[in-house]
Amino acid sequence: IPGGEEPLRLLSGDLARWRRGGTRLAGNAPSVVAECSDKSRLFTRLAELGLPMPWSLTVVDAESFARRTDIPIPCVVKPAKGTGGSAFVTLATTLDEARSAVASLLQHGRTPLVQEYVAEDEGEYTVGSLATPAGDLVGTITLRRMFNARLSVLMRSQAGLISSGYSQGLIDEFPEVRVQVERIARALHNAGPMNVQGRMRAGTFYPFEINPRFSATVILRALAGFNEVNLLLTSRMGATPAVGAIRPG
């Protein structure tokens, strides 16, 4: 049962080898892992599917990026790969800040992804959507994040707020969020655990992070009555997982 991004990518790379040894991987389909682990590829796919998403741009060259004037400000600059826990993320409030953040990532061998900043006025959500290997939905659970403690805030300024890798908040039904995330998960052919982070704007959910794995909030979800690991293992053993009512809290 891989619990992090790097182990998941490593273990998903050669499923045939594990099967030969009698081991089964409790994770998502390799195709889903590959697509979601590269945010450049992921947001290109979301655009192709016509799903709501923040304006996004993958940058391969600092000079050509510096000549662009269509960048939405404020914007978020982050690596296209390996950003679990909001690592190396910048909230740029000017074009110069965005250009500097892009140049820094490129200098360190990372591919920058630039996205418009979606305000958290209507809420930021972390949503777990679990599916069987055949793509059938098992269930979805939603947490609206709270930022009244420093632990959950990576950076805060007049321009906005970037959340950290630590989730605190309210678990409840939030049907308007859940329905939209389930649509995203189905479109990406989810076949296991998927964690979707995003914000609402004018009633529409805009994802900015999709991880095809268990989230660090699995313990909070289990306390609320949604034990994702148990549900996944139950389905993988050929039984029908029983999803009970979510306990808000």
C-alpha positions in Angstrom: 0.0 0.0 0.0 2.0 3.0 -1.2 1.4 6.1 0.9 3.4 8.7 -0.9 4.1 10.1 -4.4 7.6 8.7 -4.9 6.8 5.1 -3.7 3.7 5.1 -5.8 5.6 6.1 -9.0 8.3 3.6 -8.2 6.0 0.6 -7.5 3.6 1.4 -10.4 6.5 1.2 -12.9 6.6 -2.6 -13.1 3.4 -4.2 -12.0 4.1 -7.4 -13.9 7.2 -7.9 -11.7 5.1 -7.7 -8.5 2.5 -10.0 -9.9 5.1 -12.6 -10.7 6.1 -12.5 -7.0 2.6 -12.9 -5.8 2.3 -9.3 -4.7 -0.7 -7.0 -5.5 -0.4 -3.2 -5.4 -3.2 -1.4 -3.6 -2.9 1.7 -5.8 -4.3 3.4 -8.9 -3.9 2.2 -12.5 -0.4 3.0 -13.9 -1.9 5.1 -16.7 -3.7 7.3 -14.1 -0.6 7.5 -11.9 1.5 8.6 -14.9 -1.0 11.2 -16.1 -1.7 12.8 -12.7 2.0 12.8 -11.5 2.9 15.2 -14.3 0.8 18.4 -13.8 1.7 19.7 -17.3 0.2 16.5 -18.8 -2.7 16.5 -16.3 -3.9 20.1 -17.0 -3.5 19.6 -20.8 -5.8 16.6 -20.4 -8.3 18.5 -18.3 -8.4 21.2 -21.0 -9.0 18.5 -23.7 -11.8 17.1 -21.7 -13.4 20.5 -21.4 -13.4 20.4 -17.5 -13.1 23.6 -15.4 -9.5 24.4 -14.4 -7.4 27.4 -13.7 -5.6 29.1 -16.5 -2.3 27.1 -16.8 0.9 27.3 -18.7 3.9 25.0 -18.7 7.2 26.9 -19.2 10.2 25.4 -20.8 12.2 28.5 -21.5 12.7 31.5 -19.2 13.4 34.0 -22.0 10.2 33.2 -23.9 8.2 33.4 -20.7 9.7 36.8 -19.9 8.3 38.2 -23.2 4.7 37.1 -22.4 2.3 39.7 -21.1 -0.8 37.6 -20.8 0.1 36.0 -17.4 -2.8 36.5 -14.9 -1.6 38.3 -11.7 -1.5 37.1 -9.0 -0.5 33.7 -10.1 1.0 30.5 -8.6 4.3 29.1 -9.9 5.1 25.5 -8.9 7.0 22.5 -10.3 5.0 20.3 -12.7 6.3 17.2 -10.9 6.9 16.2 -7.3 5.2 19.0 -5.3 3.6 17.0 -2.5 3.2 19.2 0.5 3.2 22.4 -1.5 7.0 22.3 -1.9 8.7 25.1 -4.0 5.4 26.9 -4.6 5.4 30.7 -5.1 2.4 33.1 -5.1 3.6 35.8 -7.5 2.0 39.3 -7.2 3.8 40.9 -10.1 5.1 39.7 -13.5 8.7 40.2 -12.2 8.0 37.9 -9.3 6.6 35.3 -11.6 9.5 35.5 -14.0 12.0 35.2 -11.1 10.2 32.1 -9.7 10.1 30.5 -13.1 13.8 31.2 -13.7 14.7 29.7 -10.3 12.8 26.5 -11.0 14.4 26.1 -14.4 17.9 26.7 -13.0 17.3 23.9 -10.5 16.2 21.5 -13.3 12.5 21.7 -12.7 9.7 22.4 -15.2 7.6 25.3 -13.9 3.8 25.3 -14.1 2.2 28.7 -13.9 -1.5 28.9 -12.9 -3.9 31.7 -12.2 -4.6 32.2 -8.5 -8.1 31.2 -7.5 -9.2 33.0 -4.3 -10.3 30.9 -1.3 -13.3 33.1 -0.6 -15.7 30.3 -1.5 -13.7 27.6 0.1 -10.7 25.3 -0.6 -11.5 21.6 -0.5 -9.6 18.3 -0.3 -11.7 15.5 -1.7 -11.1 11.8 -1.8 -12.7 9.9 -4.6 -12.3 6.1 -4.5 -13.0 3.7 -7.4 -12.6 0.0 -8.2 -10.1 -1.2 -10.8 -13.0 -1.3 -13.2 -13.6 2.4 -12.6 -16.8 2.1 -10.6 -17.2 4.7 -7.9 -17.0 3.4 -4.3 -17.5 6.7 -2.6 -16.3 10.3 -2.1 -15.5 12.3 1.0 -14.9 16.0 1.3 -13.1 18.3 3.7 -13.4 22.0 3.6 -10.1 23.4 4.7 -9.7 25.9 7.6 -6.9 28.4 7.8 -7.3 29.8 11.3 -4.1 28.0 12.4 -0.6 28.6 11.0 0.0 24.9 10.4 -2.3 24.9 7.4 -0.9 28.0 5.8 2.2 27.9 3.6 2.1 31.7 2.8 -0.4 34.5 3.2 -0.3 38.0 1.9 -2.6 40.7 0.6 -2.7 38.9 -2.7 -4.0 35.7 -1.2 -3.2 32.4 0.6 -1.4 29.2 -0.3 -2.2 26.2 1.8 0.4 23.9 3.3 0.6 20.1 3.2 -1.2 20.0 6.5 -5.0 19.7 6.3 -7.3 21.0 9.0 -11.0 21.6 8.4 -14.6 20.4 8.4 -15.7 17.0 6.9 -19.3 17.1 5.7 -21.4 16.2 2.7 -20.7 19.3 0.5 -22.7 17.7 -2.4 -22.0 20.6 -4.9 -18.3 19.9 -4.5 -18.5 16.1 -4.4 -20.5 15.8 -7.6 -18.0 18.0 -9.6 -15.0 16.0 -8.3 -16.7 12.7 -9.2 -17.1 14.0 -12.7 -13.4 14.8 -12.9 -12.4 11.4 -11.5 -14.6 9.6 -14.0 -13.2 11.6 -16.9 -9.6 10.7 -15.8 -10.7 7.0 -15.6 -9.9 6.8 -11.9 -9.3 3.2 -10.8 -8.3 3.5 -7.2 -7.7 6.2 -4.6 -7.6 9.8 -5.9 -7.2 13.0 -3.9 -8.4 16.2 -5.5 -7.6 19.7 -4.2 -9.3 22.8 -5.5 -11.3 25.9 -4.8 -14.8 27.0 -5.6 -15.4 30.1 -7.7 -19.0 31.2 -8.6 -20.2 27.7 -7.7 -17.7 25.9 -10.0 -14.9 23.7 -8.6 -11.4 24.4 -10.0 -8.9 21.7 -9.2 -5.2 22.7 -8.8 -3.8 19.4 -7.6 -4.9 15.9 -8.3 -2.9 13.0 -6.7 -3.8 9.4 -7.7 -3.1 8.0 -4.3 -4.2 8.0 -0.7 -4.0 11.4 1.0 -2.4 12.1 4.4 -5.9 12.8 5.6 -6.9 9.1 5.4 -7.0 9.0 9.3 -9.4 12.0 9.4 -11.6 10.3 6.8 -11.5 7.0 8.7 -12.6 8.8 11.9 -15.5 10.2 9.8 -16.6 6.7 8.8 -14.9 6.5 5.4 -11.9 4.1 5.7 -10.5 4.3 2.2 -7.8 1.7 2.7 -10.2 -0.9 4.1 -12.7 -0.1 1.3 -10.1 -0.5 -1.4 -8.8 -3.7 0.0 -12.3 -5.1 0.3 -13.0 -4.3 -3.3 -9.7 -5.8 -4.4 -10.5 -9.1 -2.6 -13.7 -9.4 -4.7 -16.2 -8.3 -2.0 -18.6 -5.3 -2.2 -17.3 -2.5 0.0 -20.0 -1.1 2.3 -19.9 2.7 2.5 -21.8 4.1 5.5 -22.9 7.6 6.2 -20.3 10.3 6.7 -20.0 11.6 10.3 -19.6 15.4 10.0 -17.0 17.0 12.2 
